Amino acid sequence: MGDADMATRGFMNWNEANGDTATHWKKVGTFRKNHVAVGGGAQTDLGSNTYGRTYNKNGISDKVVIKIDASGSTQVNVSGIFSDGTKVRNAYNGETGTVSGGSVTFTAENGVILIEEM
């Protein structure tokens, strides 16, 4: 018996992907590659399609916040993941900010904000 999730996946011909689609998935893939917390961390629901991912094993510590279905300038709850005063970056578009009051504001592109500590 196969993986039930496989039935929802389709083949992607990456050699033919170009333009905006390729750029989007390259950004998402690079973020995942750079952060073990994305694939191997524990998830915390921070509300409104916002998820904290934390990993702390074998001397490796990593944490990120992922916001989906966002548009325009968006205030993102990062409390419990990043402390006030922490400098963070939206890895999707390069914007930087400082956590204040448990949140940070970034501009969403393609519905995505990928937050990492600087």
Phi, psi and omega in degrees: 000132183273177177290120181300330180294333181300331181294341181262000181258144176241161178292138176240117178275092185293336178293336180260352178288135179209177176060221186298321181296312180296318180298315179302307185290334174294317178297314180296316180296320178295319178299315179297317180299322183280348186226104178300335180297332182294310183268333186240003184268172175275143182256137175239126178279116180262005178092156175050052179058038179236130186226129172269141176232125181232144179223131179208088181215148173050040178077006179250126180234132181210146177209143180213164171233134181240127178241127178240165182057036179261159175212143178062205178288121188230127174277125185246127175287121178237011183298142182086346177250306179241135180279156174306140181091349179287132176274127183231166181225141171275103184295343181288321183231000176088356178299149176238158179197175179236133181293132178216129180063028178078012180214170177213150181249129177225162175267124179282143172232133182054030177077008190236139169227124182241106189258128178228154177285144179272000000 
